[in-house]
Amino acid sequence: MKVREVMTRDVQTVRPDQTAQEAASFMLNADAGSIPVTEGDRLIGMITDRDIAVRGVAKGNGPDTPVRELMTNDVVSARLDDDVEEVATMMSNAQVRRLPIIDDQQMLCGIVSLGDLSREADENCAQEALQGVSQPGGEHRQ
């Protein structure tokens, strides 16, 4: 099964010039801990609730701080035609709950979550992803 078959296509995004407060508001409304950062439709980063709290608040930045100053630039992403098993392994290795899906031009096409994998794919895929996400430690990436 390809990730394009299980991903969520309607994805809320933020621009790098928007504020941390706007990003946090989007996350609250979407009940998500991360949101893709795009310029046009091109994926350029991810911002997480942890980025806002640790890179932002802990360092004294306020709610008006631009997303570009807090976002993760080195984004782990998958391609539309990747197999869900590969994507689950990527999520596990990167220890992320949500993974952006891009096309060959780096354009954001959707996002896949642990929930998408557990509902739509083989149960082993979700278990694979969750196993890595649940591991303690590791470098925070997105």
PyMOL commands that set and color helices and strands:
alter all, ss='L'
color gray80, all
select helices_A, chain A and resi 3-5+20-30+49-59+67-69+84-94+114-120+123-133
alter helices_A, ss='H'
color red, helices_A
select strands_A, chain A and resi 34-39+42-48+78-79+98-102+108-113
alter strands_A, ss='S'
color yellow, strands_A
deselect
rebuild
show_as cartoon
